[in-house]
């Protein structure tokens, strides 16, 4: 048999007494527990009154969260919607009103416009190579026709 240290002996005594006390309390009936509390000097009516007062105080301080949450969420959704519209539209309007070549910071020249239309046609041709059926849609036909017409009607600016 192994020899226990004094701490191990004390811990085993304490754990045993706690387990025994728990088993004893759990095996008691409600009447036996009340009688033991009264014998220990506790006033059960006073304890019940304190518990009821605490419950009323806690329940009275609670406010329904749903009433305030719904308007806040509605306002948040509306704000995000407006922000999405502004972020999506403002750059397009700015570019429409003040076209600027982003790389150089200058207004586009006719040569820039021709390069852009040629690029559009090249991208449409690449898309047709990947998806021949997609080139037959009315929207793609319209874009291709516009780019080809504008490219034919545009003449490059004389170079200096």
Beta strands, then each sheet from edge to edge (+ up, - down):
end
